[in-house]
Amino acid sequence: MPTDTPGGPTPTAGAATPTPTPSLTYPDETDPMESFRSQFLNIWPVRVSSDPGTVLIDPAVWAALTARVDTGTSRVFVAVEDNYGRGAAVAAVAKLPDGRYELDGWLGESWAEAFADVDLLCAVRERVQLCVGATLAREVKPRRATAQATAQTRAGLALLRQLVASGQIVHDDAPDLEQVTTVRVRELPSGLAVVAGSRADLARAAGWALLAAHDAPGEPRIH
């Protein structure tokens, strides 16, 4: 039996020590259920974080990257993300011959409208590669697409910031793309995590499209 001491009961020798319950929380999330939804379903809780983070892209730096370019017949990498059922975003990236990436993006009233835009793009471009947020994976059929999750979001946002800093991004000053200058992020060992509180669907989609374009095999050259 345990013996009483001033500090409370003391377990007798040989008594089993309680085994700590494994933590199911995601590094960015303290609520186990929200952690699971974020990590595996890519469904993000809508709340205001106490950590203000930093702006993803500096507005002045972003403005300096405006340019008109011709993407020719380059393959287009497209990403679609839902905004919690209140609209959606489409991002499109083409890699230019000089190694830079042309980024375009826009917001829509719904994911159905976003997919209609994708279908129009596929009708005029021969090579289109599509990726979507995990919440849209079942809505994308019969189109072929790769579902994106937390790992791709963090890596994609980090890549977006890196490419902007090195001047490897160009854009045509599309108004909706200004979202990348208002979204706030926190730096983590695995990349950048969005700080809740502002709309970020287009920023995430831009990161996914850039990641897909960056990781794609190079175009074959004809000599």
C-alpha positions, -999 to +999 in steps of 0.1 A: +000+000+000+011+036-005+023+055+025+011+089+033+036+117+033+033+155+037+035+158+000+008+132-007+008+094-011+040+077-021+038+046-043+052+015-029+083-002-045+074-021-076+042-002-082+036+004-119+044+039-132+016+053-154+025+053-191+022+088-206-005+090-233+010+095-267+003+130-281-018+132-312-014+169-316+002+184-347+031+207-340+010+237-350-022+227-333-030+221-296-065+206-302-061+169-312-092+169-334-081+201-352-046+186-355-060+155-373-082+176-396-053+199-405-027+172-410-047+146-429-077+164-443-061+198-450-091+214-432-078+244-413-095+259-382-107+294-386-094+313-356-072+343-348-037+333-337-019+351-308+013+348-328+012+375-355+039+359-376+054+377-405+041+388-439+046+360-465+058+384-492+068+421-488+045+442-509+073+464-523+093+433-534+062+418-550+054+450-569+089+450-584+084+416-600+057+427-623+064+419-660+046+408-692+060+376-705+051+350-732+048+315-718+045+300-753+036+264-752+052+257-717+035+232-695+011+248-670+009+238-634-025+246-619-037+244-583-072+248-569-079+254-532-112+258-513-119+287-489-139+267-463-169+266-486-169+304-491-152+307-524-121+291-540-088+301-556-069+291-587-031+295-592-013+288-625+025+286-630+046+282-662+083+278-662+100+302-686+130+293-709+153+315-687+144+295-656+120+320-640+084+312-631+054+331-643+027+331-617-010+339-622-039+335-598-075+345-592-104+340-568-138+325-576-172+324-559-170+286-556-149+255-563-173+247-591-164+280-608-127+273-601-129+239-619-148+255-648-118+279-652-095+249-651-115+232-679-112+263-700-075+264-695-072+227-704-091+235-736-065+260-748-033+245-734-022+210-743-002+203-712-018+211-679-009+194-646-035+199-618-033+196-580-060+204-554-065+208-517-074+176-499-109+188-493-115+190-531-101+155-539-135+140-544-149+170-564-121+169-590-133+139-609-132+131-638-101+153-640-068+139-629-052+157-600-028+153-571-041+160-536-020+184-515-016+183-477+002+201-449+037+191-460+032+205-495+016+237-481+046+244-459+072+236-485+053+255-512+050+287-492+087+285-483+095+280-520+073+310-530+092+332-506+126+319-517+118+324-554+105+359-548+136+369-528+159+356-556+139+374-584+128+341-600+091+350-600+073+372-625+036+381-624+012+404-644+000+423-613-033+404-610-052+420-582-062+388-564-025+378-561-020+406-536-032+380-511+004+368-509+014+402-494-013+401-467-011+365-455+010+360-424+031+330-417+053+314-390+086+299-398+090+262-388+118+237-395+094+221-421+086+253-439+061+281-435+027+277-417-001+301-423-012+322-393-050+319-390-070+351-393-069+361-430-079+345-463-050+323-476-065+299-502-047+316-532-014+318-513-016+280-506-026+273-542+003+294-555+027+275-533+014+242-546+016+251-582+051+265-578+062+234-560+049+212-588+066+232-614+099+234-595+099+196-589+088+186-624+114+170-648+131+194-672+117+199-707+136+177-733+158+197-756+159+191-794+193+196-809 
